[in-house]
Amino acid sequence: MVTPIHEIPGRFRFALPGLRGNPRAAAALRARIRAIEGVRSAQANPLTGSLIVRYDGAAQTRKSVFDGLGGFAPDPSAPAPAPAALSPAGTVANVLTKALMERIIERALRAAVAAVI
């Protein structure tokens, strides 16, 4: 089952417990999602069981991503969640901070896996 964790225009994060510990499934899902027109990047992490998708922000691309998850996602026609009501500076700072922290965590996880392998 796919659980949306976070969505901002042009970016999703999903939890996919079936990916945890399954690098082949993560690679296959990543390739399938990357092949969707309008998707800029897809990162499937078998350590955390998560998928991050960056896309062009178009409604059709959003629907195609949900469809590409094999019907395990919530209704793709559901409207995107409204952004949090923050000041413009707070919004930018929060988004940048989250993006930076995600990259740091992902790099640390990759380094840990490389050290074990």
N, C-alpha and C positions, 0 to 999 in steps of 0.2 A: 504494500500500500504506500502511496506517495502522499506525503504531508507537506503542504506549503508552509514554510517557516517565515519567510519574509518576502515582500515584493515592494519595489519602488519602480517607477516608470523606467523601462529598459533593463530591469534586472530582477531575477527570481533567485530564491534559495529554497530547495526542497530537501526534506528528509526522506530517504529511501532505505529502510532497514535491510532490504534484500541486497543492497550493494555492500553492506558492511562485511568485510572479509572476503569479498569476491571481486578481485581485480579484472577478471575477464568480463563480468557483467558491467562493471564500471566503464571499461573501455568501449564495450559495445554500445552502451547507452550514450556515452559521450560522442561517439561517432555518429550515431543516429540523430542526436539533437544538433550537432554541428552542421549536418547536411541540410538543415532547414533554412530556406532562404530568409534572410533578415537576421539570423542568429550570428552574433559577432564572436562569441566564445561560449564554450561549455566546459565545465570542470566537474568531473565526477570523482569523488574521493572514497575509495574503498575502506579507508581507515575510519572515517566518520560516518559513512553511509549518507553522504550529502551530495547534492548537485547544485552548482551555481551556473545560471544561464544569463548571459548578457546579450541583449537583442536591440533592434532598432527602435523599439517603443511602439511600433505599429500594432493595432488591434489584431490584424490578420496574423502577424508573426506570433503574437501572444497565444492566439487560438491554436496555431500550428504546433507550438511548443507543448501545450497541454495535450493535443492529439498525439504528438510524438512520444508522450510518456505512456502510451499504450492503454489509455482509458483508465488508468489507475489514479488519475488526478481528479480534483473537484471539477465541477461543471466549467468547461472552458468559456462558455458564454457569460459566466458571472462577471460582473464589473470588477475592475481592479480596485483594491482598497484605496481609500482616500489617504493622501499623505498626512502625516502628523502635523498638527497645528503648532508650528514653531516659528520663531523669528527667522527671517532669511539667513542671517549669520549662523544661527543655531542649526538650521537645516543643513547648510553646507558643511559646517564643522562636524555635525553628527555623521553625515554620509561619508565624508573623507576619513574620519576616525574609524568608522566601521570597516570601510574598505581597506584601510591600512592594517588594522588588527587582523582581518581575515587573511590578508597576504602574509603577515608575519606568522600566524598560526599554521597556515598551509605550508609555508617554507620549513617551519620547524618540524612539522609532521613528516614532510618528505625527507628531511635530513635524518630524522630518527629511523625511518624505514630504510634508508640507504645504509645507515650504520649497522642495522640488524642483518641486512642481506649480504 
